[in-house]
């Protein structure tokens, strides 16, 4: 299925029409974003016409050395690694060595995917590529007691363990594969292991031989080799006294987030993807293979963005986009492409924690919109609300059963969300233990022909997402809510954890009041 809004018809050549690259305009857009999310160092590249058409470096790669950001500064690029692992899998698929719809266990010898219930079907390679294999963000609940493992990061001095050791107890499949999107680093670690098992090469060696070197990516690697070591930026977090270096750590799931690269090298990679997307020679994959990766393979509702093979799908002003972001402590990255226009944006930063707050994702979206000539305003205020359906939407929604998704949604949504009317607007109120996230987010109507479609803006992250409600046609009331690719089921009000928590707090406060009165009375007795 291809739900792209303006994909060229078969046999029709894409039109590479985009706004002229205006240096002052792009720098002004950067300044606006950096005013909200400051960065110690930022590298920005625009890819067009087969190469790096525009570059700007802001800040420093290392505070102490005052090293400037250049197009050859090496960054840790986090989950953009997943797209490379996916391309390695697709290369093996092109050779007939991997079947995307075969069980992943058919290719694994070092460890196994283990269903937690005997009736669960085997997870396939395609489902691993779309985060729908039923594999969660955590290996098991005990990982919650090991924050470093839960975040997918371990100290560099100990080295990352072999995956056979890391998954020696097996990797649980917690929900029916193919039914739920749940972002998983572990799923792409499995795909990296499949590349090793099938090719007979270590993943880092395979990527160098089959992707990095053919594309001329001389300062890119999966491990901290001499190709990347001497040009590597220092990672920072922003604290009350300024920039603070982060602890140097390794990734135990290298196929998901282990890579190091530069703006110049990733520009070569993006140029190859764009060339293949326009039926030209993409160097590392056939054009039809890239087209497959850029199509939706999982879409829980036709009104929400689909998931390609490793790439997240979307649209800007009617133009389809494919993108990927990455986070490693101290480093954030974003890559956004408009394949039908032959243009892309790559942004790397050496500042930021694991909470997701950083300039890269909002800046990538803002720059791509500028290049496509799309207005910056994304929240529509020209669509009238439909209060007549609000009573059918309001209520408590809990995450669908199965593995949790990535850190930000898990922290934000907690036990789910309430849809309530507040201030004359329908709003989403997360049921989260984090006080800073307990405020309401307004839902803006997003489709003049469908009152069940909204858009929500998260100002702390500079991102917006579609929220749609799937209703039971016979009864008319909402039964599910989709926030991007995540699904939430509507639950009875009596099971709302906020009501129980409120009751417990009230009982606790009453108990404190009674004890206080008793204590006061005892103090007033004659002695």
Secondary structure, 3 states (H helix, E strand, C coil): CCCCCCCCCCCCCCCCCCCCCCHHHHHHHHHHHHHHCCCCEEEEEEEECCEEEEEEEEEEEECCCCEECCCCCEEECHHHHHHHHHHHHHHHHHCCCCCCCCEHHHHCCCCCEEECCCCCCCCEHHHHHCCCCCCCCCCCHHHHHCHHHHCCCEEHHHCCCCHHHHCCCCEEECCCCCCCCCCCHHHHHHHHHHHHHHHCCCHHHHHHHHHHCCCCCCCCECCCCCCCHHHECCCEEEECCEEEECCCEECCCHHHHCCEECHHHHHHHHHHHHHHHCCCCCCCCCHHHHHHHCCCCECCCCCCCCECCCCEEEEECCEEEEEEEEEECCEEEEEEEECCCCEEEEEEECECCCCCCCHHHHHHHHHHHHHHCCCCCCCCCCCCCCHHHHHHHCEEEEECCCCCCCHHHHHHHECCEEEEEECCEEEEEEECCCHHHCCEEEEEECCCCCCCEEEEEECCCCEEEEEEEEECCCCCCEEEEEECCEEEEEECHHHCHHHHHHHHHHHHHHHHHHHHHHHHHHHHCCC
